[in-house]
Amino acid sequence: MKPLTEQDIRNSFINCSKGEAKRLSLPRDLDERPWDDLDFLGWRDPGAPDRSYLVTERDARPVGVTLRFPSSQRGFLHRSMCSLCLTTHSGGGVSLMTARKAGTAGREGNSVGLYMCTDLACSLYVRGKKIPEPGGRFEESLTLEEQIARTTGNLTAFLDKLYA
Ligand SMILES: [Zn+2]
């Protein structure tokens, strides 16, 4: 994706108030993020451990989503699969994140859940730039481009649900 500035990111959020978007913590290393290898930028909020954020591109514009995840999760030994990049992790490596919907539906308290890599590094797992624990990626018959397309397709489907 194209590198984003702090202002791009703050203006991109679709499911929180403008005030919230202005205050939330952004990564300090935006200049050093591996943008060429990212389908989305994801980060955890150092000041609010139950919050993460992701920003991706949709129709050539940045779209940001605020996510919450439970601070204590059951079933830590259990392996689960990320529904975006299909990597499996154990020990809390996958979390059920929830995103408030955009617009009126969100203000009325509606949200959408998504199982996702807790470290939000899906783009890097797909490209083999970050290696999960053994068995975390299964043998794929798809090419890398097809796997990337599948991941961005899964992300688009999730964004569609936020607007629904
Ligand atoms: Zn993932």
Backbone and ligand atoms as CSV (ligand in chain L), in Angstrom:
chain,resi,resn,atom,element,x,y,z
A,1,MET,N,N,0.836,-1.186,0.000
A,1,MET,CA,C,0.000,0.000,0.000
A,1,MET,C,C,0.875,1.241,0.000
A,2,LYS,N,N,0.254,2.357,-0.298
A,2,LYS,CA,C,0.999,3.615,-0.314
A,2,LYS,C,C,1.270,4.067,1.121
A,3,PRO,N,N,2.464,4.628,1.379
A,3,PRO,CA,C,2.741,5.120,2.729
A,3,PRO,C,C,1.730,6.188,3.139
A,4,LEU,N,N,1.344,6.172,4.399
A,4,LEU,CA,C,0.357,7.122,4.906
A,4,LEU,C,C,1.010,8.051,5.919
A,5,THR,N,N,0.503,9.273,5.974
A,5,THR,CA,C,0.960,10.210,6.994
A,5,THR,C,C,0.014,10.125,8.188
A,6,GLU,N,N,0.441,10.756,9.267
A,6,GLU,CA,C,-0.400,10.789,10.457
A,6,GLU,C,C,-1.775,11.380,10.125
A,7,GLN,N,N,-1.783,12.461,9.334
A,7,GLN,CA,C,-3.056,13.110,9.008
A,7,GLN,C,C,-3.954,12.195,8.166
A,8,ASP,N,N,-3.329,11.491,7.179
A,8,ASP,CA,C,-4.113,10.528,6.372
A,8,ASP,C,C,-4.816,9.547,7.290
A,9,ILE,N,N,-4.059,9.039,8.264
A,9,ILE,CA,C,-4.586,7.991,9.141
A,9,ILE,C,C,-5.708,8.547,10.008
A,10,ARG,N,N,-5.469,9.712,10.610
A,10,ARG,CA,C,-6.499,10.276,11.496
A,10,ARG,C,C,-7.791,10.588,10.742
A,11,ASN,N,N,-7.666,10.958,9.477
A,11,ASN,CA,C,-8.866,11.286,8.686
A,11,ASN,C,C,-9.580,10.047,8.160
A,12,SER,N,N,-8.976,8.863,8.321
A,12,SER,CA,C,-9.492,7.689,7.610
A,12,SER,C,C,-10.512,6.882,8.401
A,13,PHE,N,N,-10.657,7.145,9.701
A,13,PHE,CA,C,-11.479,6.234,10.517
A,13,PHE,C,C,-12.964,6.348,10.205
A,14,ILE,N,N,-13.586,5.183,10.037
A,14,ILE,CA,C,-14.999,5.154,9.649
A,14,ILE,C,C,-15.912,4.794,10.815
A,15,ASN,N,N,-15.331,4.315,11.934
A,15,ASN,CA,C,-16.225,3.827,12.998
A,15,ASN,C,C,-15.904,4.414,14.368
A,16,CYS,N,N,-15.371,5.628,14.384
A,16,CYS,CA,C,-15.247,6.314,15.677
A,16,CYS,C,C,-15.481,7.795,15.429
A,17,SER,N,N,-15.619,8.548,16.517
A,17,SER,CA,C,-15.881,9.977,16.371
A,17,SER,C,C,-14.608,10.688,15.911
A,18,LYS,N,N,-14.783,11.906,15.395
A,18,LYS,CA,C,-13.619,12.699,14.965
A,18,LYS,C,C,-12.701,12.972,16.141
A,19,GLY,N,N,-13.298,13.209,17.311
A,19,GLY,CA,C,-12.510,13.489,18.509
A,19,GLY,C,C,-11.643,12.289,18.880
A,20,GLU,N,N,-12.244,11.125,18.820
A,20,GLU,CA,C,-11.511,9.898,19.134
A,20,GLU,C,C,-10.368,9.691,18.134
A,21,ALA,N,N,-10.662,9.924,16.863
A,21,ALA,CA,C,-9.640,9.739,15.821
A,21,ALA,C,C,-8.479,10.708,16.015
A,22,LYS,N,N,-8.776,11.885,16.553
A,22,LYS,CA,C,-7.738,12.892,16.768
A,22,LYS,C,C,-6.826,12.491,17.922
A,23,ARG,N,N,-7.407,11.789,18.910
A,23,ARG,CA,C,-6.647,11.488,20.128
A,23,ARG,C,C,-5.935,10.145,20.116
A,24,LEU,N,N,-6.358,9.212,19.284
A,24,LEU,CA,C,-5.819,7.850,19.426
A,24,LEU,C,C,-4.320,7.793,19.100
A,25,SER,N,N,-3.632,6.823,19.708
A,25,SER,CA,C,-2.171,6.736,19.564
A,25,SER,C,C,-1.799,6.104,18.238
A,26,LEU,N,N,-0.937,6.778,17.502
A,26,LEU,CA,C,-0.462,6.248,16.214
A,26,LEU,C,C,0.935,5.670,16.389
A,27,PRO,N,N,1.328,4.762,15.485
A,27,PRO,CA,C,2.704,4.261,15.560
A,27,PRO,C,C,3.670,5.431,15.374
A,28,ARG,N,N,4.789,5.395,16.110
A,28,ARG,CA,C,5.759,6.495,15.992
A,28,ARG,C,C,6.711,6.273,14.822
A,29,ASP,N,N,6.676,5.045,14.274
A,29,ASP,CA,C,7.663,4.688,13.244
A,29,ASP,C,C,7.029,4.581,11.862
A,30,LEU,N,N,6.106,5.495,11.558
A,30,LEU,CA,C,5.416,5.409,10.264
A,30,LEU,C,C,6.392,5.405,9.088
A,31,ASP,N,N,7.501,6.147,9.217
A,31,ASP,CA,C,8.482,6.210,8.126
A,31,ASP,C,C,9.179,4.884,7.895
A,32,GLU,N,N,9.208,4.030,8.916
A,32,GLU,CA,C,9.965,2.785,8.804
A,32,GLU,C,C,9.086,1.568,8.575
A,33,ARG,N,N,7.800,1.757,8.445
A,33,ARG,CA,C,6.917,0.601,8.239
A,33,ARG,C,C,7.144,0.034,6.837
A,34,PRO,N,N,7.069,-1.295,6.687
A,34,PRO,CA,C,7.339,-1.904,5.369
A,34,PRO,C,C,6.132,-1.774,4.437
A,35,TRP,N,N,5.834,-0.540,4.042
A,35,TRP,CA,C,4.588,-0.259,3.300
A,35,TRP,C,C,4.404,-1.140,2.075
A,36,ASP,N,N,5.503,-1.407,1.343
A,36,ASP,CA,C,5.385,-2.201,0.115
A,36,ASP,C,C,4.837,-3.592,0.396
A,37,ASP,N,N,5.064,-4.078,1.594
A,37,ASP,CA,C,4.638,-5.431,1.942
A,37,ASP,C,C,3.348,-5.445,2.754
A,38,LEU,N,N,2.671,-4.324,2.852
A,38,LEU,CA,C,1.470,-4.281,3.692
A,38,LEU,C,C,0.198,-4.183,2.860
A,39,ASP,N,N,-0.777,-5.008,3.240
A,39,ASP,CA,C,-2.130,-4.860,2.699
A,39,ASP,C,C,-2.928,-3.934,3.600
A,40,PHE,N,N,-2.490,-3.871,4.855
A,40,PHE,CA,C,-3.059,-2.890,5.781
A,40,PHE,C,C,-2.021,-2.611,6.855
A,41,LEU,N,N,-2.125,-1.434,7.448
A,41,LEU,CA,C,-1.284,-1.088,8.587
A,41,LEU,C,C,-2.089,-1.415,9.834
A,42,GLY,N,N,-1.527,-2.222,10.717
A,42,GLY,CA,C,-2.229,-2.547,11.958
A,42,GLY,C,C,-1.333,-2.255,13.141
A,43,TRP,N,N,-1.893,-1.748,14.236
A,43,TRP,CA,C,-1.091,-1.523,15.439
A,43,TRP,C,C,-1.967,-1.588,16.676
A,44,ARG,N,N,-1.307,-1.871,17.790
A,44,ARG,CA,C,-2.004,-1.909,19.067
A,44,ARG,C,C,-1.778,-0.590,19.765
A,45,ASP,N,N,-2.765,-0.195,20.556
A,45,ASP,CA,C,-2.684,1.072,21.272
A,45,ASP,C,C,-1.908,0.851,22.563
A,46,PRO,N,N,-0.719,1.457,22.691
A,46,PRO,CA,C,0.083,1.201,23.891
A,46,PRO,C,C,-0.607,1.716,25.154
A,47,GLY,N,N,-1.468,2.708,25.021
A,47,GLY,CA,C,-2.134,3.271,26.196
A,47,GLY,C,C,-3.448,2.590,26.530
A,48,ALA,N,N,-3.965,1.767,25.632
A,48,ALA,CA,C,-5.264,1.123,25.841
A,48,ALA,C,C,-5.149,-0.317,25.346
A,49,PRO,N,N,-4.764,-1.234,26.241
A,49,PRO,CA,C,-4.409,-2.594,25.815
A,49,PRO,C,C,-5.547,-3.377,25.161
A,50,ASP,N,N,-6.766,-2.906,25.278
A,50,ASP,CA,C,-7.856,-3.641,24.619
A,50,ASP,C,C,-8.174,-3.064,23.243
A,51,ARG,N,N,-7.305,-2.199,22.748
A,51,ARG,CA,C,-7.603,-1.572,21.459
A,51,ARG,C,C,-6.518,-1.789,20.430
A,52,SER,N,N,-6.970,-2.002,19.200
A,52,SER,CA,C,-6.068,-2.047,18.048
A,52,SER,C,C,-6.719,-1.261,16.933
A,53,TYR,N,N,-5.916,-0.982,15.919
A,53,TYR,CA,C,-6.429,-0.214,14.788
A,53,TYR,C,C,-5.891,-0.808,13.512
A,54,LEU,N,N,-6.639,-0.677,12.453
A,54,LEU,CA,C,-6.087,-1.030,11.154
A,54,LEU,C,C,-6.523,0.000,10.130
A,55,VAL,N,N,-5.619,0.255,9.186
A,55,VAL,CA,C,-5.920,1.182,8.096
A,55,VAL,C,C,-5.535,0.486,6.806
A,56,THR,N,N,-6.462,0.468,5.856
A,56,THR,CA,C,-6.177,-0.152,4.572
A,56,THR,C,C,-6.604,0.803,3.469
A,57,GLU,N,N,-6.484,0.361,2.216
A,57,GLU,CA,C,-6.903,1.191,1.094
A,57,GLU,C,C,-8.147,0.591,0.482
A,58,ARG,N,N,-9.076,1.452,0.165
A,58,ARG,CA,C,-10.277,1.002,-0.509
A,58,ARG,C,C,-10.596,2.055,-1.558
A,59,ASP,N,N,-10.735,1.645,-2.792
A,59,ASP,CA,C,-10.929,2.583,-3.897
A,59,ASP,C,C,-9.890,3.708,-3.831
A,60,ALA,N,N,-8.632,3.304,-3.583
A,60,ALA,CA,C,-7.489,4.228,-3.547
A,60,ALA,C,C,-7.568,5.257,-2.429
A,61,ARG,N,N,-8.427,5.034,-1.445
A,61,ARG,CA,C,-8.472,5.942,-0.295
A,61,ARG,C,C,-8.225,5.159,0.982
A,62,PRO,N,N,-7.567,5.780,1.966
A,62,PRO,CA,C,-7.363,5.067,3.229
A,62,PRO,C,C,-8.666,4.916,4.027
A,63,VAL,N,N,-8.847,3.728,4.588
A,63,VAL,CA,C,-10.016,3.445,5.416
A,63,VAL,C,C,-9.512,2.866,6.735
A,64,GLY,N,N,-9.830,3.515,7.833
A,64,GLY,CA,C,-9.354,3.064,9.137
A,64,GLY,C,C,-10.483,2.509,9.984
A,65,VAL,N,N,-10.146,1.519,10.789
A,65,VAL,CA,C,-11.134,0.856,11.637
A,65,VAL,C,C,-10.552,0.727,13.048
A,66,THR,N,N,-11.332,1.081,14.057
A,66,THR,CA,C,-10.907,0.833,15.434
A,66,THR,C,C,-11.463,-0.517,15.864
A,67,LEU,N,N,-10.631,-1.280,16.563
A,67,LEU,CA,C,-10.986,-2.638,16.985
A,67,LEU,C,C,-10.810,-2.746,18.491
A,68,ARG,N,N,-11.645,-3.576,19.096
A,68,ARG,CA,C,-11.461,-3.873,20.509
A,68,ARG,C,C,-11.269,-5.360,20.653
A,69,PHE,N,N,-10.485,-5.751,21.618
A,69,PHE,CA,C,-10.451,-7.174,21.909
A,69,PHE,C,C,-10.421,-7.399,23.405
A,70,PRO,N,N,-10.935,-8.572,23.819
A,70,PRO,CA,C,-11.057,-8.819,25.252
A,70,PRO,C,C,-9.675,-8.879,25.887
A,71,SER,N,N,-9.498,-8.261,27.063
A,71,SER,CA,C,-8.181,-8.244,27.689
A,71,SER,C,C,-7.830,-9.612,28.258
A,72,SER,N,N,-8.810,-10.374,28.667
A,72,SER,CA,C,-8.493,-11.742,29.095
A,72,SER,C,C,-9.254,-12.692,28.180
A,73,GLN,N,N,-8.535,-13.661,27.669
A,73,GLN,CA,C,-9.173,-14.599,26.746
A,73,GLN,C,C,-9.074,-16.002,27.307
A,74,ARG,N,N,-10.113,-16.753,27.065
A,74,ARG,CA,C,-10.091,-18.156,27.501
A,74,ARG,C,C,-9.407,-19.002,26.448
A,75,GLY,N,N,-9.019,-20.205,26.870
A,75,GLY,CA,C,-8.534,-21.173,25.893
A,75,GLY,C,C,-7.186,-20.830,25.328
A,76,PHE,N,N,-6.237,-20.520,26.169
A,76,PHE,CA,C,-4.936,-20.105,25.677
A,76,PHE,C,C,-4.142,-21.198,24.974
A,77,LEU,N,N,-4.437,-22.452,25.275
A,77,LEU,CA,C,-3.647,-23.524,24.665
A,77,LEU,C,C,-4.183,-23.899,23.292
A,78,HIS,N,N,-5.307,-23.440,23.053
A,78,HIS,CA,C,-6.086,-23.757,21.903
A,78,HIS,C,C,-5.494,-23.058,20.672
A,79,ARG,N,N,-5.467,-23.733,19.548
A,79,ARG,CA,C,-4.991,-23.070,18.323
A,79,ARG,C,C,-6.190,-22.457,17.610
A,80,SER,N,N,-6.028,-21.289,17.084
A,80,SER,CA,C,-7.102,-20.751,16.254
A,80,SER,C,C,-6.527,-20.077,15.028
A,81,MET,N,N,-7.401,-19.890,14.055
A,81,MET,CA,C,-6.970,-19.400,12.747
A,81,MET,C,C,-7.451,-17.973,12.523
A,82,CYS,N,N,-6.579,-17.160,11.980
A,82,CYS,CA,C,-6.929,-15.797,11.593
A,82,CYS,C,C,-7.834,-15.866,10.366
A,83,SER,N,N,-8.929,-15.141,10.399
A,83,SER,CA,C,-9.846,-15.234,9.267
A,83,SER,C,C,-9.439,-14.329,8.104
A,84,LEU,N,N,-8.394,-13.528,8.280
A,84,LEU,CA,C,-7.904,-12.729,7.148
A,84,LEU,C,C,-6.808,-13.463,6.391
A,85,CYS,N,N,-5.748,-13.883,7.113
A,85,CYS,CA,C,-4.586,-14.444,6.421
A,85,CYS,C,C,-4.504,-15.961,6.557
A,86,LEU,N,N,-5.419,-16.564,7.336
A,86,LEU,CA,C,-5.497,-18.012,7.517
A,86,LEU,C,C,-4.250,-18.611,8.165
A,87,THR,N,N,-3.544,-17.817,8.962
A,87,THR,CA,C,-2.439,-18.349,9.768
A,87,THR,C,C,-3.032,-18.836,11.088
A,88,THR,N,N,-2.538,-19.992,11.575
A,88,THR,CA,C,-3.002,-20.435,12.890
A,88,THR,C,C,-1.926,-20.131,13.930
A,89,HIS,N,N,-2.395,-19.774,15.109
A,89,HIS,CA,C,-1.502,-19.500,16.235
A,89,HIS,C,C,-2.108,-20.149,17.472
A,90,SER,N,N,-1.253,-20.440,18.447
A,90,SER,CA,C,-1.761,-20.845,19.756
A,90,SER,C,C,-1.441,-19.720,20.736
A,91,GLY,N,N,-1.826,-19.921,21.983
A,91,GLY,CA,C,-1.418,-19.003,23.051
A,91,GLY,C,C,-1.873,-17.572,22.872
A,92,GLY,N,N,-3.072,-17.344,22.390
A,92,GLY,CA,C,-3.575,-15.976,22.285
A,92,GLY,C,C,-3.071,-15.234,21.060
A,93,GLY,N,N,-2.434,-15.955,20.125
A,93,GLY,CA,C,-1.936,-15.322,18.901
A,93,GLY,C,C,-3.024,-14.908,17.938
A,94,VAL,N,N,-4.234,-15.434,18.165
A,94,VAL,CA,C,-5.396,-14.993,17.389
A,94,VAL,C,C,-6.414,-14.461,18.394
A,95,SER,N,N,-6.997,-13.308,18.108
A,95,SER,CA,C,-7.989,-12.730,19.010
A,95,SER,C,C,-9.280,-12.454,18.261
A,96,LEU,N,N,-10.363,-12.539,19.010
A,96,LEU,CA,C,-11.636,-12.122,18.435
A,96,LEU,C,C,-11.751,-10.615,18.632
A,97,MET,N,N,-11.537,-9.888,17.547
A,97,MET,CA,C,-11.626,-8.433,17.605
A,97,MET,C,C,-13.058,-8.041,17.250
A,98,THR,N,N,-13.527,-6.970,17.830
A,98,THR,CA,C,-14.835,-6.463,17.417
A,98,THR,C,C,-14.689,-5.024,16.962
A,99,ALA,N,N,-15.404,-4.709,15.913
A,99,ALA,CA,C,-15.384,-3.353,15.368
A,99,ALA,C,C,-16.803,-2.820,15.403
A,100,ARG,N,N,-16.921,-1.608,15.895
A,100,ARG,CA,C,-18.218,-0.942,15.829
A,100,ARG,C,C,-18.541,-0.683,14.366
A,101,LYS,N,N,-19.798,-0.817,13.994
A,101,LYS,CA,C,-20.173,-0.517,12.611
A,101,LYS,C,C,-20.051,0.983,12.341
A,102,ALA,N,N,-20.009,1.319,11.054
A,102,ALA,CA,C,-19.946,2.733,10.661
A,102,ALA,C,C,-21.332,3.360,10.818
A,103,GLY,N,N,-21.374,4.668,10.990
A,103,GLY,CA,C,-22.626,5.431,10.930
A,103,GLY,C,C,-23.600,5.124,12.049
A,104,THR,N,N,-24.887,5.264,11.713
A,104,THR,CA,C,-25.954,5.138,12.707
A,104,THR,C,C,-25.951,3.764,13.370
A,105,ALA,N,N,-25.733,2.708,12.587
A,105,ALA,CA,C,-25.753,1.353,13.146
A,105,ALA,C,C,-24.720,1.231,14.264
A,106,GLY,N,N,-23.561,1.853,14.076
A,106,GLY,CA,C,-22.518,1.809,15.090
A,106,GLY,C,C,-22.892,2.613,16.326
A,107,ARG,N,N,-23.496,3.798,16.097
A,107,ARG,CA,C,-23.903,4.623,17.240
A,107,ARG,C,C,-24.978,3.929,18.055
A,108,GLU,N,N,-25.734,3.045,17.419
A,108,GLU,CA,C,-26.745,2.275,18.145
A,108,GLU,C,C,-26.141,1.044,18.816
A,109,GLY,N,N,-24.843,0.878,18.708
A,109,GLY,CA,C,-24.180,-0.196,19.453
A,109,GLY,C,C,-23.937,-1.478,18.679
A,110,ASN,N,N,-24.132,-1.483,17.361
A,110,ASN,CA,C,-23.911,-2.693,16.581
A,110,ASN,C,C,-22.442,-2.848,16.217
A,111,SER,N,N,-21.971,-4.082,16.293
A,111,SER,CA,C,-20.571,-4.323,15.955
A,111,SER,C,C,-20.432,-5.636,15.189
A,112,VAL,N,N,-19.248,-5.834,14.627
A,112,VAL,CA,C,-18.952,-7.030,13.838
A,112,VAL,C,C,-17.673,-7.644,14.403
A,113,GLY,N,N,-17.664,-8.958,14.559
A,113,GLY,CA,C,-16.486,-9.637,15.108
A,113,GLY,C,C,-15.628,-10.256,14.019
A,114,LEU,N,N,-14.347,-10.401,14.317
A,114,LEU,CA,C,-13.400,-10.947,13.349
A,114,LEU,C,C,-12.264,-11.631,14.112
A,115,TYR,N,N,-11.971,-12.883,13.791
A,115,TYR,CA,C,-10.802,-13.543,14.361
A,115,TYR,C,C,-9.583,-13.104,13.574
A,116,MET,N,N,-8.606,-12.584,14.273
A,116,MET,CA,C,-7.487,-11.964,13.583
A,116,MET,C,C,-6.188,-12.147,14.353
A,117,CYS,N,N,-5.059,-12.195,13.633
A,117,CYS,CA,C,-3.752,-12.261,14.289
A,117,CYS,C,C,-3.661,-11.113,15.292
A,118,THR,N,N,-3.343,-11.439,16.544
A,118,THR,CA,C,-3.304,-10.424,17.595
A,118,THR,C,C,-2.252,-9.365,17.300
A,119,ASP,N,N,-1.163,-9.763,16.615
A,119,ASP,CA,C,-0.106,-8.789,16.300
A,119,ASP,C,C,-0.390,-8.014,15.010
A,120,LEU,N,N,-1.504,-8.290,14.355
A,120,LEU,CA,C,-1.947,-7.586,13.142
A,120,LEU,C,C,-0.909,-7.627,12.017
A,121,ALA,N,N,-0.109,-8.673,12.001
A,121,ALA,CA,C,0.966,-8.782,11.001
A,121,ALA,C,C,0.577,-9.696,9.834
A,122,CYS,N,N,-0.705,-9.825,9.555
A,122,CYS,CA,C,-1.192,-10.742,8.508
A,122,CYS,C,C,-0.422,-10.591,7.194
A,123,SER,N,N,-0.210,-9.348,6.762
A,123,SER,CA,C,0.453,-9.116,5.474
A,123,SER,C,C,1.819,-9.784,5.444
A,124,LEU,N,N,2.522,-9.740,6.591
A,124,LEU,CA,C,3.877,-10.286,6.644
A,124,LEU,C,C,3.862,-11.803,6.720
A,125,TYR,N,N,2.857,-12.383,7.380
A,125,TYR,CA,C,2.752,-13.851,7.396
A,125,TYR,C,C,2.496,-14.378,5.993
A,126,VAL,N,N,1.609,-13.716,5.268
A,126,VAL,CA,C,1.277,-14.172,3.915
A,126,VAL,C,C,2.522,-14.148,3.023
A,127,ARG,N,N,3.347,-13.119,3.196
A,127,ARG,CA,C,4.539,-12.964,2.347
A,127,ARG,C,C,5.749,-13.724,2.864
A,128,GLY,N,N,5.592,-14.428,3.990
A,128,GLY,CA,C,6.728,-15.166,4.546
A,128,GLY,C,C,7.783,-14.262,5.163
A,129,LYS,N,N,7.430,-13.009,5.479
A,129,LYS,CA,C,8.388,-12.071,6.088
A,129,LYS,C,C,8.360,-12.174,7.599
A,130,LYS,N,N,7.319,-12.784,8.107
A,130,LYS,CA,C,7.259,-13.085,9.532
A,130,LYS,C,C,6.812,-14.537,9.607
A,131,ILE,N,N,7.535,-15.315,10.399
A,131,ILE,CA,C,7.296,-16.757,10.403
A,131,ILE,C,C,6.551,-17.136,11.687
A,132,PRO,N,N,5.390,-17.755,11.541
A,132,PRO,CA,C,4.663,-18.170,12.743
A,132,PRO,C,C,5.283,-19.435,13.328
A,133,GLU,N,N,4.738,-19.910,14.424
A,133,GLU,CA,C,5.206,-21.170,15.014
A,133,GLU,C,C,5.002,-22.316,14.004
A,134,PRO,N,N,5.726,-23.425,14.176
A,134,PRO,CA,C,5.608,-24.510,13.193
A,134,PRO,C,C,4.153,-24.934,12.999
A,135,GLY,N,N,3.795,-25.148,11.751
A,135,GLY,CA,C,2.429,-25.559,11.448
A,135,GLY,C,C,1.468,-24.389,11.326
A,136,GLY,N,N,1.980,-23.173,11.476
A,136,GLY,CA,C,1.108,-21.998,11.446
A,136,GLY,C,C,0.612,-21.655,10.047
A,137,ARG,N,N,1.419,-22.029,9.054
A,137,ARG,CA,C,0.974,-21.801,7.663
A,137,ARG,C,C,0.910,-23.162,6.993
A,138,PHE,N,N,-0.216,-23.485,6.394
A,138,PHE,CA,C,-0.283,-24.759,5.695
A,138,PHE,C,C,0.234,-24.611,4.275
A,139,GLU,N,N,0.599,-25.738,3.692
A,139,GLU,CA,C,1.087,-25.742,2.306
A,139,GLU,C,C,0.001,-25.190,1.406
A,140,GLU,N,N,0.346,-24.236,0.599
A,140,GLU,CA,C,-0.653,-23.603,-0.263
A,140,GLU,C,C,-0.426,-23.990,-1.709
A,141,SER,N,N,-1.502,-24.249,-2.416
A,141,SER,CA,C,-1.361,-24.443,-3.851
A,141,SER,C,C,-1.505,-23.110,-4.583
A,142,LEU,N,N,-1.918,-22.078,-3.852
A,142,LEU,CA,C,-2.088,-20.768,-4.482
A,142,LEU,C,C,-0.745,-20.054,-4.585
A,143,THR,N,N,-0.604,-19.203,-5.578
A,143,THR,CA,C,0.597,-18.366,-5.678
A,143,THR,C,C,0.523,-17.278,-4.608
A,144,LEU,N,N,1.651,-16.611,-4.405
A,144,LEU,CA,C,1.671,-15.528,-3.422
A,144,LEU,C,C,0.644,-14.462,-3.790
A,145,GLU,N,N,0.574,-14.113,-5.080
A,145,GLU,CA,C,-0.383,-13.076,-5.507
A,145,GLU,C,C,-1.814,-13.501,-5.164
A,146,GLU,N,N,-2.098,-14.793,-5.368
A,146,GLU,CA,C,-3.452,-15.271,-5.067
A,146,GLU,C,C,-3.731,-15.245,-3.563
A,147,GLN,N,N,-2.697,-15.559,-2.796
A,147,GLN,CA,C,-2.880,-15.517,-1.333
A,147,GLN,C,C,-3.089,-14.086,-0.849
A,148,ILE,N,N,-2.372,-13.151,-1.469
A,148,ILE,CA,C,-2.553,-11.740,-1.106
A,148,ILE,C,C,-3.967,-11.294,-1.491
A,149,ALA,N,N,-4.402,-11.713,-2.677
A,149,ALA,CA,C,-5.747,-11.339,-3.133
A,149,ALA,C,C,-6.809,-11.921,-2.193
A,150,ARG,N,N,-6.551,-13.129,-1.697
A,150,ARG,CA,C,-7.517,-13.740,-0.778
A,150,ARG,C,C,-7.575,-12.932,0.526
A,151,THR,N,N,-6.414,-12.524,1.017
A,151,THR,CA,C,-6.376,-11.763,2.271
A,151,THR,C,C,-7.094,-10.423,2.105
A,152,THR,N,N,-6.798,-9.718,1.016
A,152,THR,CA,C,-7.450,-8.414,0.838
A,152,THR,C,C,-8.953,-8.610,0.581
A,153,GLY,N,N,-9.309,-9.721,-0.074
A,153,GLY,CA,C,-10.731,-10.031,-0.278
A,153,GLY,C,C,-11.439,-10.253,1.054
A,154,ASN,N,N,-10.779,-10.970,1.961
A,154,ASN,CA,C,-11.357,-11.201,3.293
A,154,ASN,C,C,-11.514,-9.887,4.053
A,155,LEU,N,N,-10.523,-9.018,3.880
A,155,LEU,CA,C,-10.577,-7.722,4.567
A,155,LEU,C,C,-11.703,-6.860,3.989
A,156,THR,N,N,-11.839,-6.882,2.667
A,156,THR,CA,C,-12.917,-6.108,2.027
A,156,THR,C,C,-14.286,-6.599,2.493
A,157,ALA,N,N,-14.423,-7.927,2.613
A,157,ALA,CA,C,-15.706,-8.488,3.060
A,157,ALA,C,C,-16.018,-8.021,4.483
A,158,PHE,N,N,-14.973,-7.933,5.316
A,158,PHE,CA,C,-15.158,-7.445,6.687
A,158,PHE,C,C,-15.589,-5.969,6.665
A,159,LEU,N,N,-14.929,-5.158,5.837
A,159,LEU,CA,C,-15.293,-3.728,5.755
A,159,LEU,C,C,-16.734,-3.575,5.265
A,160,ASP,N,N,-17.124,-4.424,4.298
A,160,ASP,CA,C,-18.504,-4.352,3.797
A,160,ASP,C,C,-19.506,-4.537,4.932
A,161,LYS,N,N,-19.180,-5.446,5.854
A,161,LYS,CA,C,-20.106,-5.692,6.964
A,161,LYS,C,C,-20.226,-4.474,7.888
A,162,LEU,N,N,-19.149,-3.685,7.947
A,162,LEU,CA,C,-19.212,-2.503,8.818
A,162,LEU,C,C,-20.125,-1.425,8.244
A,163,TYR,N,N,-20.266,-1.435,6.927
A,163,TYR,CA,C,-21.132,-0.440,6.280
A,163,TYR,C,C,-22.567,-0.959,6.155
A,164,ALA,N,N,-22.763,-2.259,6.372
A,164,ALA,CA,C,-24.090,-2.847,6.126
A,164,ALA,C,C,-25.089,-2.402,7.192
L,1,ZN,ZN,ZN,-3.731,-12.862,10.209
